[in-house]
Structure formats: structure tokens, C-alpha cells
Amino acid sequence: IFLLEETEPGKGYAKREGLYRTLAFERKSLKSFVKNILNEARMDAGRFKIERKPLALCDLVAGSVSVMEELVLKKKISLTLDMTKEPVVVNADQEALALVLSNLVGNAVKYTPESGRITIRLAAEKAGQITFHIENSGRGIAAEDIEKIKTEFFRTGEGQAAAEGFGLGLKICNDMLLLHGSSLEIKSELGKSVCFCFSLPVADTGIPAETRLP
């Protein structure tokens, strides 16, 4: 990709620029896939350690969404971001949490049909905690498959029919969240939608809890 871009005869060709954005997206997808495999191997070997530090959750969410922007536009997906304007800080491992968010956002975009919808929301549902929700329209997940996709390298029949994949992402998301004392929750209405969510404690920044979120 680098060599192709460097040898471009001229700039300003919208169609070719779009192709380069697609190539960049595919490169990032491959990088994420390799990270998933390596991190799972490290966790299985007991060598994966998290390093918690204060992180702005809104920024991590926005970064994960921006990577998928090209595909969202291509599929004509209606994407709604419902996030507080105030900074929400959590104590978490940046690489691990970024991987969780990129997997969840990437899955939602991949399995949402054309002209479908995705809603991403951060909400203070419990005292001292912030909950991340991502819901997308589509085939949904059968109730008997929900636990399997969190604990095994498993793909549902609905998932196989909707898009290609390896069944890695959601198990790794759950494993990463377990290391943070959380877990992945899945709610689905078969044939209509699926919602993934998890909660993390809000970091103590010295600001009273009631003023952190509207």
C-alpha cells in the first residue's frame, strides 16, 4: 500500500482515494485479527497482564468508530452516538480496552445489513459505574448460542449466513473484560437486533461523581 501511494501519478482522484481507504481498513482488520490470536494465546499461557491507568472512555469509543467510518458509509448504516460531553475516565488497560471496543464496533458494522442501524451509548446506570452499550439491527442471536459465543470460538448459524468470520472476537472481548472485573452481556431479539454491553467503575478523578455525567 505504501509503495502504491508513493508512486501515484497524481492526487485528487476520488475513486482511487476511496480504494486506498478501503485498503487501509483491510490492513487494520488484519492487524486486529492477529492481535486477537496473539492475545488469546498469551491469556491461555497465563502471560497476559493488564496495566490499568486512567483512560478517557469517550475518546476510545470515538476512535473505534472512526476506523469503521468508510464501511458505515458504504453500507448506508445509520449510526447514532449517544455519549456525554463530560469526560468519562475509567481505570483500564488501554490496549485491552481498545481491542474490546474495536471488536464490538467492528462486529456491529459487519453484521448490520445495508441501510440498517447501530446505536452506541454510554450511560451511568449504576452508582460509580459507566456502561457501554452497542446495539445493531440484523439477524440477532438465538438464546441458546449467547453463552457459547462468549466462552468458545463459536459462530452462530445467523452469523455465518450474514458475514464471514472466525468466531474469535467475542470470546476475547469477554476474556479481556473478565481481567477488568467485568464481563460481556448480550441481549438479543432474534431476527431484529442484538445489544452488547459491559460496565466499568468510573475512576476517582477528584471530581464529585454526580458532576461527572449529566
Backbone as JSON, one array per atom type, in Angstrom:
{
  "sequence": "IFLLEETEPGKGYAKREGLYRTLAFERKSLKSFVKNILNEARMDAGRFKIERKPLALCDLVAGSVSVMEELVLKKKISLTLDMTKEPVVVNADQEALALVLSNLVGNAVKYTPESGRITIRLAAEKAGQITFHIENSGRGIAAEDIEKIKTEFFRTGEGQAAAEGFGLGLKICNDMLLLHGSSLEIKSELGKSVCFCFSLPVADTGIPAETRLP",
  "N": [[0.83, -1.21, 0.0], [1.93, 1.21, 0.81], [3.94, 1.57, -1.16], [2.37, 1.74, -3.47], [0.92, 4.09, -2.97], [3.01, 5.92, -2.85], [3.87, 5.94, -5.49], [1.83, 7.02, -6.92], [0.55, 8.75, -9.71], [-0.76, 11.17, -9.57], [-2.77, 13.36, -7.48], [-6.07, 13.61, -6.05], [-7.95, 12.01, -7.26], [-10.97, 10.87, -6.65], [-12.18, 8.32, -6.63], [-9.98, 6.56, -6.57], [-8.8, 7.35, -4.19], [-10.74, 6.51, -2.44], [-10.43, 3.75, -2.73], [-7.91, 3.39, -1.58], [-8.5, 4.04, 1.04], [-10.15, 1.9, 1.64], [-8.29, -0.2, 1.43], [-6.64, 0.51, 3.56], [-8.4, 0.13, 5.66], [-8.76, -2.67, 5.5], [-6.18, -3.49, 6.11], [-5.99, -2.67, 8.77], [-7.95, -4.33, 9.83], [-6.81, -6.87, 9.5], [-4.61, -6.56, 11.17], [-5.9, -6.31, 13.63], [-7.05, -8.86, 13.79], [-4.78, -10.51, 13.97], [-3.8, -9.56, 16.42], [-5.85, -10.42, 18.1], [-5.51, -13.24, 18.03], [-2.88, -13.53, 19.05], [-3.13, -12.35, 21.61], [-5.04, -14.04, 22.79], [-3.59, -16.41, 22.87], [-1.59, -15.63, 24.66], [-3.13, -15.2, 26.95], [-4.12, -17.79, 27.42], [-1.74, -19.01, 28.09], [-1.23, -17.82, 30.45], [0.22, -15.5, 30.47], [-0.65, -13.0, 29.93], [-0.85, -9.78, 30.97], [-2.54, -7.09, 32.47], [-2.32, -3.53, 32.48], [-3.44, -1.12, 34.34], [-4.65, 2.19, 33.91], [-5.71, 5.65, 34.12], [-8.17, 6.33, 31.71], [-9.74, 8.05, 29.01], [-12.84, 7.23, 28.25], [-14.71, 8.0, 26.3], [-13.1, 8.97, 24.24], [-11.76, 6.66, 23.39], [-13.92, 5.18, 22.42], [-14.83, 6.86, 20.34], [-12.58, 6.74, 18.66], [-12.61, 4.03, 17.87], [-14.94, 3.99, 16.38], [-14.37, 5.78, 14.3], [-12.53, 4.41, 12.74], [-14.13, 2.62, 11.42], [-15.64, 4.13, 9.77], [-15.63, 4.37, 6.91], [-16.72, 1.93, 6.0], [-19.21, 2.03, 7.24], [-20.41, 4.15, 5.86], [-20.39, 3.07, 3.28], [-22.16, 0.92, 3.53], [-24.42, 2.27, 4.08], [-25.33, 2.68, 6.69], [-27.18, 3.74, 9.49], [-25.81, 5.42, 12.05], [-25.77, 6.07, 15.44], [-24.43, 8.03, 17.97], [-24.46, 8.24, 21.35], [-23.25, 9.93, 23.69], [-21.93, 11.31, 26.7], [-20.95, 14.75, 27.05], [-19.17, 15.4, 28.96], [-15.97, 14.37, 30.26], [-15.45, 10.92, 30.64], [-13.8, 8.96, 32.77], [-12.03, 5.96, 33.14], [-10.4, 3.33, 34.94], [-8.3, 1.35, 33.27], [-6.72, -1.08, 31.09], [-5.2, 0.23, 28.32], [-4.63, -0.91, 25.74], [-5.99, -3.37, 25.88], [-8.68, -2.58, 26.38], [-9.17, -0.98, 24.14], [-9.04, -2.93, 22.19], [-11.26, -4.49, 22.85], [-13.35, -2.64, 22.35], [-12.93, -2.1, 19.59], [-13.4, -4.61, 18.5], [-16.12, -4.99, 19.19], [-17.41, -2.8, 17.93], [-16.58, -3.24, 15.29], [-17.75, -5.77, 14.81], [-20.46, -5.09, 15.0], [-20.79, -3.36, 12.79], [-20.09, -5.11, 10.73], [-22.08, -7.12, 10.84], [-24.46, -5.77, 10.6], [-27.11, -5.24, 8.38], [-27.29, -3.74, 5.06], [-28.32, -0.35, 5.04], [-29.14, -0.55, 7.62], [-29.19, -0.07, 11.24], [-27.16, 1.29, 13.88], [-26.62, 1.8, 17.3], [-24.75, 3.48, 19.68], [-24.01, 3.84, 23.05], [-23.18, 5.53, 26.07], [-23.78, 5.19, 29.45], [-24.65, 6.15, 32.77], [-25.66, 3.91, 34.69], [-25.48, 2.6, 37.08], [-24.46, 3.47, 40.37], [-21.33, 5.02, 40.46], [-20.39, 3.67, 38.25], [-19.89, 3.2, 34.71], [-21.66, 2.36, 31.81], [-21.22, 0.74, 28.76], [-22.96, 0.52, 25.76], [-23.77, -1.2, 22.77], [-25.83, -1.49, 20.1], [-27.26, -3.2, 17.37], [-29.17, -3.5, 14.36], [-30.42, -6.44, 12.7], [-29.86, -9.97, 12.16], [-29.77, -10.99, 14.72], [-29.21, -13.06, 17.71], [-29.61, -16.4, 18.67], [-31.05, -17.51, 21.77], [-29.89, -19.82, 22.92], [-27.33, -19.75, 21.95], [-25.95, -17.64, 23.01], [-24.29, -17.83, 25.37], [-22.33, -19.52, 24.39], [-20.93, -18.05, 22.43], [-19.56, -16.3, 24.0], [-17.78, -17.81, 25.44], [-16.51, -19.69, 23.88], [-14.71, -20.44, 20.79], [-16.78, -19.76, 18.61], [-19.27, -19.7, 16.07], [-22.44, -18.48, 15.26], [-25.29, -19.83, 13.48], [-26.75, -17.79, 12.31], [-24.82, -15.77, 12.21], [-22.92, -16.89, 10.44], [-24.4, -16.9, 8.13], [-24.71, -14.21, 7.66], [-22.18, -12.9, 7.43], [-18.61, -13.3, 6.78], [-16.22, -14.84, 9.02], [-14.37, -15.72, 12.07], [-15.11, -16.37, 14.63], [-13.66, -15.45, 16.81], [-13.6, -12.94, 18.09], [-15.63, -12.19, 20.12], [-15.31, -13.93, 22.3], [-12.74, -13.22, 23.07], [-13.17, -10.55, 23.75], [-14.81, -10.91, 26.03], [-13.02, -12.32, 27.69], [-11.01, -10.37, 28.04], [-12.48, -8.42, 29.4], [-13.16, -9.8, 31.72], [-10.68, -9.83, 33.0], [-10.69, -7.27, 33.89], [-12.51, -7.3, 35.88], [-15.09, -7.28, 34.95], [-17.68, -8.19, 32.59], [-18.96, -9.43, 29.45], [-22.15, -8.63, 28.42], [-25.0, -9.87, 26.73], [-27.82, -9.18, 24.87], [-30.57, -10.13, 22.95], [-32.94, -10.0, 20.28], [-34.2, -12.27, 18.32], [-33.86, -12.16, 14.84], [-34.23, -9.45, 14.75], [-32.57, -7.62, 16.38], [-29.46, -7.06, 18.21], [-27.77, -6.54, 21.29], [-24.82, -5.52, 22.86], [-23.11, -5.17, 25.91], [-21.16, -3.71, 28.61], [-19.86, -2.96, 31.88], [-17.87, -0.6, 33.69], [-15.97, 0.58, 36.52], [-16.08, 4.04, 37.31], [-13.27, 6.13, 37.26], [-11.64, 7.56, 40.1], [-11.34, 10.83, 40.0], [-11.19, 12.98, 41.55], [-13.25, 14.63, 41.12], [-16.57, 15.25, 42.12], [-18.81, 12.47, 41.95], [-21.44, 12.92, 41.08], [-21.21, 15.03, 39.36], [-19.88, 14.23, 37.15], [-21.29, 13.06, 35.06], [-24.07, 14.02, 32.99]],
  "CA": [[0.0, 0.0, 0.0], [2.84, 2.35, 0.87], [4.58, 1.74, -2.46], [1.35, 2.2, -4.42], [0.63, 5.51, -2.68], [4.19, 6.72, -3.19], [4.05, 6.0, -6.95], [0.63, 7.58, -7.55], [0.93, 9.83, -10.63], [-1.37, 12.46, -9.21], [-3.73, 13.3, -6.38], [-7.37, 14.2, -6.35], [-8.87, 11.07, -7.87], [-11.83, 10.47, -5.53], [-12.4, 6.88, -6.65], [-8.76, 5.89, -6.13], [-8.63, 7.66, -2.77], [-11.65, 5.61, -1.73], [-9.82, 2.42, -2.73], [-6.83, 3.39, -0.6], [-9.13, 3.99, 2.37], [-10.59, 0.51, 1.81], [-7.09, -0.98, 1.71], [-6.2, 0.84, 4.92], [-9.34, -0.54, 6.56], [-8.45, -4.09, 5.49], [-4.92, -3.66, 6.83], [-6.29, -2.57, 10.21], [-8.71, -5.52, 10.2], [-5.85, -7.96, 9.63], [-3.83, -6.28, 12.37], [-6.76, -6.64, 14.77], [-7.2, -10.3, 13.82], [-3.53, -11.06, 14.5], [-3.75, -9.21, 17.84], [-6.77, -11.32, 18.8], [-4.89, -14.56, 18.15], [-1.72, -13.44, 19.95], [-3.57, -12.09, 22.97], [-5.68, -15.24, 23.31], [-2.5, -17.34, 23.19], [-0.94, -15.13, 25.88], [-4.04, -15.44, 28.07], [-4.13, -19.24, 27.67], [-0.47, -19.36, 28.72], [-1.13, -17.1, 31.71], [1.24, -14.47, 30.33], [-1.24, -11.7, 29.59], [-1.0, -8.92, 32.14], [-3.09, -5.78, 32.15], [-1.76, -2.39, 33.2], [-4.52, -0.14, 34.44], [-4.35, 3.61, 34.09], [-6.9, 6.43, 33.78], [-8.41, 6.46, 30.27], [-10.97, 8.74, 28.61], [-13.6, 6.21, 27.53], [-15.33, 8.61, 25.11], [-12.09, 9.07, 23.18], [-11.54, 5.32, 22.87], [-15.11, 4.82, 21.63], [-14.8, 7.66, 19.1], [-11.51, 6.2, 17.82], [-13.07, 2.77, 17.28], [-15.98, 4.31, 15.39], [-13.78, 6.47, 13.14], [-11.87, 3.39, 11.9], [-15.16, 1.92, 10.65], [-16.45, 5.14, 9.08], [-15.75, 4.1, 5.48], [-17.65, 0.82, 5.8], [-20.53, 2.52, 7.65], [-20.93, 4.93, 4.73], [-20.59, 2.17, 2.15], [-23.34, 0.1, 3.79], [-25.53, 3.2, 4.35], [-25.82, 2.39, 8.03], [-27.48, 4.88, 10.36], [-25.06, 5.22, 13.28], [-26.06, 7.09, 16.46], [-23.53, 8.06, 19.13], [-25.1, 8.91, 22.48], [-22.21, 9.98, 24.72], [-21.86, 12.54, 27.46], [-19.91, 15.71, 26.67], [-18.19, 15.41, 30.04], [-15.04, 13.26, 30.16], [-15.69, 9.76, 31.5], [-12.49, 8.33, 32.96], [-12.05, 4.65, 33.78], [-9.08, 2.71, 35.12], [-8.28, 0.15, 32.43], [-5.57, -1.27, 30.21], [-5.57, 0.9, 27.08], [-4.61, -1.83, 24.6], [-7.06, -4.36, 26.05], [-10.0, -1.95, 26.21], [-9.28, -0.57, 22.73], [-9.32, -4.14, 21.42], [-12.66, -4.82, 23.13], [-14.22, -1.7, 21.63], [-12.8, -2.27, 18.14], [-14.09, -5.86, 18.17], [-17.57, -4.81, 19.29], [-17.84, -1.88, 16.87], [-16.36, -3.93, 14.03], [-18.79, -6.79, 14.67], [-21.76, -4.44, 14.74], [-20.81, -2.88, 11.41], [-20.03, -6.26, 9.83], [-23.31, -7.91, 10.84], [-25.63, -4.94, 10.31], [-27.4, -5.25, 6.95], [-27.3, -2.44, 4.4], [-29.37, 0.58, 5.48], [-29.54, -0.86, 8.99], [-28.88, 0.96, 12.24], [-26.31, 0.99, 15.04], [-26.67, 2.83, 18.35], [-23.71, 3.33, 20.7], [-24.42, 4.7, 24.16], [-22.53, 5.44, 27.37], [-24.78, 5.6, 30.42], [-24.37, 5.91, 34.19], [-26.83, 3.16, 35.14], [-25.24, 2.22, 38.47], [-23.6, 4.44, 41.06], [-19.9, 4.81, 40.36], [-20.05, 2.87, 37.09], [-20.33, 3.63, 33.39], [-21.99, 1.2, 30.99], [-21.12, 0.89, 27.3], [-23.94, -0.28, 25.01], [-23.78, -1.09, 21.31], [-26.95, -2.27, 19.58], [-27.39, -3.12, 15.91], [-30.25, -4.26, 13.73], [-29.91, -7.58, 11.94], [-30.43, -11.3, 12.39], [-29.82, -11.31, 16.14], [-28.55, -14.28, 18.19], [-30.51, -17.29, 19.4], [-30.76, -17.54, 23.21], [-29.03, -20.94, 23.27], [-25.98, -19.51, 21.44], [-25.35, -16.47, 23.64], [-23.19, -18.21, 26.26], [-21.28, -20.16, 23.59], [-20.08, -17.08, 21.73], [-18.74, -15.63, 25.0], [-16.83, -18.72, 26.1], [-15.9, -20.6, 22.91], [-14.52, -19.92, 19.44], [-18.03, -20.29, 18.07], [-20.05, -18.81, 15.21], [-23.84, -18.9, 15.15], [-25.79, -20.02, 12.11], [-27.13, -16.47, 11.81], [-23.59, -15.06, 11.9], [-22.32, -17.45, 9.24], [-25.21, -16.5, 6.98], [-24.63, -12.77, 7.46], [-20.84, -12.42, 7.07], [-17.5, -14.2, 7.07], [-15.56, -14.57, 10.29], [-13.69, -16.86, 12.68], [-15.62, -16.63, 15.96], [-12.64, -15.12, 17.8], [-13.7, -11.63, 18.73], [-16.46, -12.02, 21.31], [-14.67, -14.64, 23.41], [-11.61, -12.41, 23.52], [-13.77, -9.39, 24.45], [-15.23, -11.34, 27.36], [-11.81, -12.63, 28.46], [-10.38, -9.09, 28.41], [-13.32, -7.75, 30.41], [-13.02, -10.54, 32.98], [-9.45, -9.36, 33.63], [-11.0, -5.96, 34.49], [-13.58, -7.48, 36.85], [-16.37, -7.07, 34.29], [-17.99, -9.27, 31.64], [-19.76, -9.02, 28.31], [-23.57, -9.02, 28.48], [-25.59, -9.91, 25.4], [-29.28, -9.27, 24.8], [-30.92, -10.2, 21.53], [-34.27, -10.37, 19.8], [-33.88, -12.99, 17.09], [-34.45, -11.61, 13.62], [-34.43, -8.0, 14.84], [-31.44, -6.82, 16.86], [-28.63, -7.6, 19.29], [-27.12, -5.48, 22.07], [-23.69, -5.94, 23.69], [-22.79, -4.12, 26.88], [-20.32, -4.02, 29.75], [-19.74, -1.83, 32.82], [-16.58, -0.42, 34.36], [-16.02, 1.65, 37.52], [-15.55, 5.36, 36.94], [-12.07, 6.41, 38.04], [-11.71, 8.67, 41.05], [-10.53, 11.93, 39.49], [-11.29, 14.12, 42.46], [-14.48, 15.37, 40.81], [-17.71, 14.52, 42.7], [-19.4, 11.56, 40.98], [-22.67, 13.43, 40.49], [-20.93, 16.07, 38.37], [-19.15, 13.67, 36.01], [-22.22, 12.76, 33.97], [-25.28, 14.84, 33.08]],
  "C": [[0.87, 1.25, 0.0], [3.47, 2.62, -0.49], [3.59, 2.25, -3.51], [1.06, 3.68, -4.22], [1.79, 6.4, -3.1], [4.37, 6.89, -4.7], [2.8, 6.5, -7.67], [1.02, 8.74, -8.47], [0.34, 11.18, -10.27], [-2.36, 12.26, -8.08], [-5.07, 13.84, -6.87], [-8.33, 13.28, -7.07], [-9.73, 10.45, -6.76], [-12.0, 8.95, -5.47], [-11.18, 6.13, -6.13], [-8.48, 6.16, -4.64], [-9.53, 6.77, -1.92], [-11.1, 4.2, -1.65], [-8.7, 2.33, -1.71], [-7.39, 3.36, 0.83], [-9.62, 2.58, 2.66], [-9.42, -0.4, 2.13], [-6.59, -0.74, 3.13], [-7.1, 0.16, 5.95], [-9.03, -2.04, 6.65], [-7.17, -4.39, 6.25], [-5.16, -3.62, 8.34], [-7.07, -3.79, 10.69], [-7.79, -6.71, 10.4], [-5.0, -7.8, 10.89], [-4.62, -6.66, 13.62], [-6.91, -8.14, 14.92], [-5.95, -10.96, 14.41], [-3.41, -10.76, 16.0], [-4.65, -10.13, 18.65], [-6.13, -12.67, 19.06], [-3.75, -14.53, 19.16], [-2.15, -13.24, 21.4], [-4.25, -13.3, 23.59], [-4.63, -16.27, 23.7], [-1.8, -16.93, 24.49], [-1.82, -15.38, 27.11], [-4.07, -16.92, 28.44], [-2.86, -19.68, 28.39], [-0.27, -18.65, 30.06], [-0.12, -15.97, 31.67], [0.67, -13.09, 29.98], [-1.49, -10.91, 30.86], [-1.58, -7.58, 31.71], [-2.44, -4.71, 33.03], [-2.8, -1.29, 33.21], [-3.98, 1.27, 34.6], [-5.6, 4.4, 33.69], [-7.01, 6.65, 32.27], [-9.73, 7.19, 30.02], [-11.77, 7.8, 27.71], [-14.23, 6.77, 26.25], [-14.35, 8.66, 23.94], [-11.82, 7.71, 22.55], [-12.7, 4.87, 21.99], [-15.09, 5.55, 20.3], [-13.73, 7.14, 18.14], [-11.92, 4.91, 17.14], [-14.11, 3.0, 16.19], [-15.36, 4.91, 14.13], [-13.1, 5.48, 12.19], [-12.88, 2.72, 10.97], [-15.99, 2.85, 9.77], [-16.68, 4.81, 7.6], [-16.77, 3.0, 5.21], [-19.08, 1.2, 6.2], [-21.19, 3.28, 6.5], [-21.26, 4.03, 3.55], [-21.87, 1.35, 2.3], [-24.58, 0.94, 4.09], [-26.19, 2.92, 5.7], [-26.08, 3.69, 8.78], [-26.83, 4.63, 11.71], [-25.31, 6.39, 14.23], [-25.1, 6.93, 17.62], [-24.19, 8.88, 20.23], [-24.11, 8.9, 23.64], [-22.24, 11.33, 25.42], [-20.75, 13.45, 26.94], [-18.83, 15.81, 27.74], [-17.25, 14.23, 29.89], [-15.41, 12.14, 31.14], [-14.37, 8.99, 31.59], [-12.66, 7.01, 33.69], [-10.61, 4.17, 33.96], [-9.05, 1.39, 34.36], [-6.98, 0.09, 31.65], [-5.96, -0.73, 28.83], [-5.64, -0.07, 25.9], [-5.76, -2.83, 24.68], [-8.43, -3.76, 25.8], [-10.22, -1.48, 24.78], [-9.61, -1.77, 21.86], [-10.76, -4.59, 21.63], [-13.59, -3.94, 22.31], [-14.14, -1.89, 20.12], [-13.48, -3.55, 17.68], [-15.6, -5.67, 18.16], [-18.11, -3.9, 18.19], [-17.71, -2.55, 15.51], [-17.4, -4.99, 13.76], [-20.13, -6.17, 14.3], [-21.86, -3.98, 13.29], [-20.86, -4.06, 10.43], [-21.38, -6.97, 9.71], [-24.59, -7.09, 10.67], [-25.89, -4.95, 8.81], [-27.35, -3.84, 6.36], [-28.53, -1.65, 4.81], [-29.91, 0.23, 6.86], [-29.14, 0.24, 9.95], [-27.98, 0.41, 13.34], [-26.45, 2.14, 16.03], [-25.61, 2.5, 19.39], [-24.01, 4.33, 21.81], [-23.54, 4.45, 25.38], [-23.52, 5.97, 28.4], [-24.34, 5.26, 31.83], [-25.59, 5.23, 34.8], [-26.71, 2.73, 36.59], [-24.29, 3.24, 39.09], [-22.13, 4.05, 40.92], [-19.46, 3.98, 39.17], [-20.56, 3.5, 35.8], [-20.55, 2.38, 32.54], [-21.93, 1.56, 29.52], [-22.14, -0.05, 26.65], [-23.66, -0.12, 23.52], [-24.86, -2.04, 20.8], [-27.02, -2.11, 18.06], [-28.56, -3.96, 15.43], [-29.63, -5.41, 12.95], [-30.58, -8.87, 12.33], [-30.56, -11.64, 13.87], [-29.12, -12.62, 16.45], [-29.55, -15.11, 18.98], [-30.07, -17.4, 20.86], [-29.78, -18.65, 23.58], [-27.58, -20.74, 22.81], [-25.25, -18.4, 22.19], [-24.15, -16.83, 24.51], [-22.03, -18.8, 25.47], [-20.35, -19.14, 22.95], [-19.22, -16.27, 22.7], [-17.61, -16.5, 25.51], [-16.12, -19.67, 25.15], [-15.59, -19.84, 21.62], [-15.67, -20.48, 18.6], [-18.7, -19.25, 17.19], [-21.46, -19.36, 15.09], [-24.2, -19.12, 13.69], [-26.18, -18.69, 11.5], [-25.89, -15.68, 11.39], [-22.94, -15.56, 10.63], [-23.09, -17.05, 7.99], [-25.03, -15.03, 6.65], [-23.28, -12.29, 6.96], [-19.8, -13.47, 7.38], [-16.89, -13.85, 8.41], [-14.99, -15.84, 10.86], [-14.21, -17.18, 14.07], [-14.63, -16.34, 17.07], [-13.03, -13.95, 18.7], [-14.44, -11.57, 20.04], [-15.9, -12.76, 22.51], [-13.52, -13.81, 23.97], [-12.1, -11.16, 24.25], [-14.12, -9.78, 25.88], [-14.03, -11.65, 28.24], [-11.1, -11.36, 28.93], [-11.16, -8.38, 29.51], [-13.24, -8.47, 31.75], [-11.76, -10.12, 33.73], [-9.66, -8.01, 34.32], [-12.12, -6.07, 35.53], [-14.96, -7.23, 36.27], [-16.66, -8.28, 33.41], [-18.88, -8.71, 30.55], [-21.18, -9.54, 28.48], [-24.16, -8.91, 27.08], [-27.1, -10.06, 25.52], [-29.67, -9.25, 23.33], [-32.38, -10.57, 21.32], [-34.06, -10.96, 18.41], [-34.63, -12.42, 15.9], [-34.61, -10.11, 13.63], [-33.16, -7.25, 15.23], [-30.65, -7.59, 17.9], [-27.93, -6.43, 19.98], [-26.02, -6.11, 22.93], [-23.39, -4.81, 24.68], [-21.84, -4.64, 27.97], [-20.19, -2.76, 30.61], [-18.36, -1.81, 33.44], [-16.73, 0.67, 35.41], [-15.45, 2.95, 36.96], [-14.37, 5.66, 37.85], [-12.29, 7.6, 38.96], [-10.76, 9.77, 40.57], [-10.54, 13.14, 40.4], [-12.51, 14.97, 42.19], [-15.65, 14.6, 41.4], [-18.43, 13.7, 41.63], [-20.61, 12.15, 40.29], [-22.44, 14.5, 39.43], [-20.23, 15.53, 37.13], [-20.05, 13.44, 34.81], [-23.45, 13.62, 34.13], [-26.44, 14.0, 33.57]]
}
